[in-house]
Amino acid sequence: MFKKVLVANRGEIAVRVLRACRELGLQTIAVYSEVDRNALHVRYADEAYCIGPAPARESYLRIDRIIDVAIRAKADAIHPGYGFLAENDHFARACAEAGIVFIGPPPHAMQSMGDKIQSRLTVSKQGVPVVPGTYEELRDDEMIAAASKVGFPLFIKATAGGGGKGMRRVDKAEDLPAAIARARSEAEAAFGNGIVYMERIVNPARHIEFQVLADTRGNIIHLGERECSIQRRHQKLVEESPSVALDDTLREKMGKAAVAAAKSANYVNAGTIEFLLDKDRNFYFLEMNTRLQVEHPVTELVTGIDIVKEQLRIASGRPLSYRQEDVEQRGWSIECRITSEDAYNGFLPSTGKIISLHEPTGPGVRLESALYEGFEVSLYYDPLIAKLCVWGPDRAAAIMRMKRALREYKILGISTSIPFHQKLLESTSFIGGHFDTNFLDDRFIMEQGGTNQREQVAAIVATLITHDRRQHALSIPPPAGGARGGWKRFGSMEGFGR
C-alpha cells in the first residue's frame, strides 16, 4: 500500500475519500480553489494546497497544477473522486507519466467505456444486450437516413460525458435535423466533443445499475444493483438498494451481464454498469461509469463492503478482498441527494452562508457531507451538498427511517431539496415501488407549502440570536498540528506550474 494520497476533488466526496485513507493509515493531501479555502476537506487533510481561482477550469480541472502539487508533496497516488477529472483518460495518463498511481481504471478502459458508441460495440461483442441505435459516428444526413431503422421516439445523445447534456428527445422525423444540431452544439460546449449517436427510447423503463469491482489479476465481481429511476431531467435524486423490480433470477442474470461488460474492456478498479429495464423485464446496457458513483454508499450499507478502501487496495496491486460468493445483500438502503436548490421554485440554485445546521443521527443513519455552520455555498460547483443515507431491515423500515432523518435535518441560510424528498416519501407510488424514469417529470407535482411557517420563523429568530456568538468560534483557525499533528495549508501557487 502506498503511503500518501492526494484527493483531486472537493466537497463531500473529498471528505469521504480522506476518511477511508485515514482509516488505512495513509497520509492525505487536499487541493482547493480560492473560494474553497475554508472548506471542510481542506481542514480534514494533513496537507492542503491552493491550485487556483474559483472556476473549475482554472483549478479542479487543471491537470498540470494537480500533478505539480502531487510531485512536490511526494504523493504516491491520486484519487479523483467523481466529477471533474474522474473520467479523464488524459489525467490518468499524466499520473502514470509522473510516476503516480491513478486510483481508478487504466486509460484504455476509461477511453473505450467513456465513449458511448465504442462502449456499445465493446459490450455487444460479449453478448450483453444493448438498446437499439447507431454504432458509429455518422454525418447529419446519415443519421437522418438511419432514424427510421432505430425507430421513434428516440434520443440524440452525446458520445462523451453525461448528466443529460447533449441529449435531445425526438418524437418525429421532421424534428430530427434541429435536434441533432442542438445536441451537437451542447455536447461541443460541455465536453469539447460534438459527436452524437441515436438510441431508441425504452419507455417506460427503470434505471438499474450494478456496481463492479475488478483487480489487476483478472478477478471481477459485482456487488448487486442500485435502483436509480427517481430522476429529474436525467439527474438522479434518490437511489436505493436493492430494487423492488428485481428477483433473484433477474438479479443473477443482470449481474453476470455486468461482469461480462467489465471484462470486455479489461476493466480494473471500481465501475458501474448501467441498464434500462423495460416493462417486460428485458434489460439493455446503457453505459458504463468508469469511476466511483455518487450513490456508492447504498451498496456499502447493504453489503458491508467499503468500496473506496477496495479502490485503494486494488490500485496498490492487491487482489480483491471478496469473491462473488462472499457478496450478500442484507436489508435495504436509501439515499437522498441533498442539493442547494429551491424545490418549491423549479429547483433554482440557492447560495449563501449556512447560518444554522442540525444533522440527523441515530441508528441506521449515514450522512456524507462537507457542510458546517458558516460555510459559504457558492454557484461555482455542482449543487450537491450532502447525501443522506439510511439502512433498514426491509424497505418499509428504511422509508420510515429516512422520513425521520429528513425531519431532523435542518439547514438554515439556503434553500435545499429536503422538502422534495419529504414529499416524495409520502407518495403512494414511491412507497408502493410503482415508478419509472419518467415518474418525476410526468406524475409528480411539487406544490407550494413545506415547513410550517411559524416553526420556520421561530427557528430563524433563535438562530439570529445566537449567530453573533458563533462568529467568534467560526473565526478561530484549525489548531496547530491539526487532528493528526501534521496539518499544513499552503495558500500560494508560487513556483507551481500554471
N, C-alpha and C positions, 0 to 999 in steps of 0.2 A: 504494500500500500504506500502511495506517495505521502509526503509529509505536509505539503502546503497547497491549498486550493484557492484559486481566485473565482469568485462568483460574478459573472458578467451580466448582471441583471439588477433589478431594484424591487422594492415593494415586498408583498407577502411571499412571493416565490423565492426571493433572495434570502429572506429570513428562514424560510423552510429548509433550503439547502444548507445554509450556515449551521442550522441546528443539527442536521444529520452529520455534517463534518465534525462538529464539536463532540458528538456522541461517539465518534470513531477516533477521537483524539487527534484530529488534524488541525493544523493552524489555518486561519482563514484570512482572506483579503477581499475587501469590498471596493467597488468603484462607484462613483456617484457624479451626477451633474451638479452644476452650481445651485440649482433650485432644490436639490436633494441633500444639501449639506447637513441638515439636521434629521435626515430620515433614519428610521429605526435600524435598517440593515447596516447603515454606516456606524451606528453606535454599537451594534452587536458584534461586528467583525473584530479581529485582532489588529488589523491594519486597514486603512481606507485611503483611497486616492481620488482626487478630483480629475475628471477626464474631459471637462469642457462645459459649455453653456447648456441651458435647459433643453433646447430642441434635441430630440433623439439623434437626428442625423449628425449633430455636432458633438455627441457624447456617446450614448449607449450603442450607436451604430458605427462608431469609428473603430474599425478593426486595428488600425495602426496604433492608436493610443492604448487600447486594451492590451495588445501584445507588448507594447513598451512597458506598461506597468507590470505585467506578468514577469517579464525578463528582469527588470530592476528589483522587483520584490522577491525574486527567486521562487516563483510558483512552479510546482511540479505539474499542475493540471488546472484546467479551466472548465467550470460547469456553466453552461449558457442559460439554464432555466428554461423558460418558454417565452415566445415572442422575441423581438429584437433580432439577435443573430443566431437563435437556436437552430434554425434550419438552413443556415447559410453555409454551403459547402466551401466557399472561399475562406470563411472564417476557420473552418475545420482544417483546411489545408495550411493556412497561415500558422495555426497552432503547431502542426506537425513540422513545418519548416523551422520553427523556432525551438523545436525540441521539447514542446509542451504537450501533455496528453489532453486531448479533447474528450470530455466526458459525454459521449454521445456516439452515434453511428459513424462509420467511416465515410469519407466524402463521396465515394462511388455509390454507396447505398442511399445516402441523402439525396444525391442528384437524380438517381433513377426513380426513387419513390416520391421525390418532391415535385417532379414533373408529372402532371396528371395524365397526360397522354402516354408517356413512357410507362408509368406505373400500371395503367390499364393493360397495356400489351404484356408487361412482365408477368403479372399475376395470372392473366388468362392462359398463358402457356403452361401454368401449373394446374389448370382445371378449376380455378376459382371463378365462380360466376360473376360477370361484370354487367353493369347497367348498359343496355344497348345505346350505341352512339358512334362517334367517329374515333378513329385510332391513329390519326396522323395530322400533321399541320396542313391546313387547306387554305387556299385563297377564298375570298368572299364569294366569288361565283361558284366555286366548287362546294362550298358549304351550303349554298342555296340549293344546288342540284342534289345534294345528299340528304337534305332535310326530310324529304318525303319518305325515304327509307328508314330514317331514325324514328319518325312519327311525332305528331303533335299531341299535346303540348310538350315542349322541350326547353331545356336550359342551354343558353350560351354560357360557357364557363371559361375563366382564365386557367391556363395550364399551370401557372405559378401562383403561389400564395393561397389565400383562403379568406374566411370570415365574411363571405358574401360579396367581396369586392371583385369587380369584373364579371359579375353574374347577372344575366337577364333572362326572364321568363318570356317565352314566345308561344302564343296560342294559335297563330295563323300565319300562313306563308307571307302575306303582304307586309307583316311587321318585322320580318327577318332581317332585311338589309339594315334598317335603322338600329335594331338591337345588336347586331354584330358590330357596327361602328361604335356604339356607345360602350359595349363590353370591351372592345379593343382599347379604346381611349382610356377607360378607367383602369384597366389592367396595366397599361403602359405607365400611367401616373403612379399607381400604387406599388408595382413590382419591377418596373423597368423592363417589362416583357409583355408585349401586346398579343401574344399567341393565344388563341382561344379554340375551343372544340365544342361539339354538341353532345348532349346527353338527354335521353328520353326521361321525362318526369315520371317517377313512380309515385302514384297518388291514389289513395292515401298510403303513407309509409311511416314506419318508425325508424329512428336513427339509433342503431345499436353498434357499439364499438367494443372491441376486445383488446385488452392490454396484453402485450407480449414482452418477454424478456429473452435476450439471446446473448450467449457468451462467445468468447473468441475460439472456443473449442467445438463449435458446431451444435451446442445444445440450445434448443429453443422451446419455451413453454408459453402457455397463455394463463392469465390469472382471472379468467371469466369475463363476463360482459358488464357494460355500463349502459343504462338507458339514458339517452340524450335527446329525446324528442321534444322536450319543452324548450322551444326556441322562439325568438322574436327576430324576424328578418334575418334568419340563418345564424343568429348568435345564440348559443346555449345559455340558459339561465338557471336551470335545475337539472341535476343528474342524480341517478340512483343506481344502486347495485344490490341484488341482481335486477332483472327486468321481469315484469309481470307477463310479458309476451312470450317468454321462452320456457320450455320444459326441458328436462334433462336430455332428451333425444336431440332436440334442435340445438341446444347449447353445445353438445359434444360435436355436432356436425359443423356448426359455425366456428367453434374453437379450432377444429382441425383445419378449416379453410384459412383461418387467421395465421396459424403456424405455417401453412404452405405458402401463403403470401409473403411472410417474412423470409422464409427460406429462399424464395425465388429471387430475392435481392441480396442474398448473402448478408443478411442483416445482423448487426451487433448492437447491444445495449437495449434501452427501453424504447418501445414504439407502440403505436396504436393503429389497429386495422379498423376502419370504419365501414359499416354495412348499412344498406337500406333493407328493411324487411317489409314486404307488401302484405296486403290483407289475406292472401292465400298462404302466407308463411314461407314464401320464396324469398331468398336473400341475395343481395348483389353487392359486390365490392364497390365502395365509393372512392376511398382514398386511404393513404397511409400517412399518419403524422409521425415524422421522424424525430421525436423529441418527447420530453415529459409533458403530460397533459395537465391542464388546469384542474381537471376533475380526478386526478390520481388518488386523492385521499379516500374517496368512497371505496375504491378497490382495496386500499390498505386496511380500511376498517373491517371489511368482511373477510379478508384473507389473512390478516395479521402479518403481511409481508411489507417491509419498508422498501418501497420502490427506489427511493433516492439512494439509500445505502447499497442496494443491489447495483445501481448505476455506477457507484464509486468502486465497488468490488470488481465489477466486470471490466471497467476501464483500467484497473490495475493489473489485469491479466488473470484474475481468479475465475474459477468455474462458478456456475450458478449455485446458489445455496440450496435450491429446491429442485426436485423432479416434478414432472406433471402429476404424478400420483400423490404428491405431498400437498397439492393445492386444493383447498376446500373452502367453499363459501359458507360462512356462518352468519346467520342473522340478516339484517337489512340496513343499508346505509343510504342517506340522502344528503346532497349538497345543495345549498342555495348560494348563488353568487351575489354578493352584496356589492352594488355599484353606486358610484356618486352620480346618480341620475334621479330626476324627479318623476316618479312612477305615475303621478297624477297629471303630468303635463307632457305627455308624449315621450317620456324618458329623456328630456332635455338634460344636458350636462349641468352639474351643480358643483360649484367650487367654493372654497372658503376655509376658515380655520375651525378645527374641531374644538368646540368650547366645553363640551361635556361628553364623557364616554363611559358607558356601563356595558361590559361584555358578559355574555351568558357563560355559565359554567355548570358544573354538576355532572352526574353520571351520564356517560354516553355522548358527551358534547365535545367537539373538537373545533377550535377556531383558528384559521390561518389568516393572520392579519399583520399589518405593519402600522396600524393607527395608534395614536396616543393623544391625550389632551394637549392641544397647542399645535398639533401637526397641521400643516397647510396643504390642502388638496388643490392641485393645480389642473389646468387644462392641457398640459403638455403631454400627458400619458393616458393610457387606457383607463377607463372609469372603474375597472375592477379594483376595489379597495380591500376586500376581505372575502373569505369563503367560510360559511358556517356549515359544519358537517355534524351529523348525528348518527348514532348506531342504535338499533333496537333489535330484539329477538325476532321480530317479524315486521312487515311493512306497516301495519296499523300502529304498532308501538313506536316505530320510527317517525311516522307522521305526527303522532301526538307529542313526541319529544321535540320535534322541530318546531311545532307550534308554541310549545313552552319556551324554547330557546329564543325564538323570534320575539316573543312578548317581552323577554328580559333584555333584549338587545336595544340599547338606547344610544343614538348618535345625534348630538345636537351641534348645529353650526352649518350643516349642509343637508340637502335632501338626499335620500337614498332609496334603493329598491326594496327595502324591508316591507313597506306596505303592500307592494305587489306580491311578495312571497306569502304574506299573511292571507291575502285574498285567494291566491291560488290554492293554498292548503285547505281552504274552506269549500273549494269547488267539488261538487259531487262527481264530476267527470274525472278529475285528478285522483280523488280518493278511490274511485272505482277502477282506476287504471285504464280508462277509456279515452285515450288521446293519441294524437299523431303529430307529425312535424308542423301541421297547419293549425293546430288547436289554438294557439295564442292569437294568430293573425285573423282567424276566421270565426272563432267561437268563444272568445274570452274578452270581456269588457272591463276595463279598469275605471270604475266610476269614482267620481269625486267623493271625498269623505275622509276616512283614515282615522288617526288618533283623536280621541275626544279632545275638543278644543280647550276645555277647562283644565284637563290634565296637562296638556301641552304648555299652556300659559304658565301654570304653576311650576312646571319643570324649568322653563326658561328663566323665570324670576329667581328661582332658587339657584340656578347656575350663575346668573349675573351677580348675585350677592357674594358668592364665593370666588368669582372669577379673578378679582384683583389679588386675592391671597395666593392663588395658584400661580400667577405670573412670576412671582419671585422664585418659586420652586422650579418652574419650567426653564428659567433663565440660567440655572446652575449647570455648568458643563459636566460631562461624564467624569467620574473620579479618576485621578491619576492612576494609570496602570490598568484601568478597565476591569472587567469581570474576571479576566484571567491574568492580570498583572502585566499585560503587554499591549494594551490598546493604543494605537497610534493613528492619527489622522493627518494626511498630507494634503494641504489645501492648494498647493501650487503645482502647475503643469510645467514649470520652467525646466528646461533640459529634456523634456519628453517630446517625442515625435508629434508633429501636428499635421 
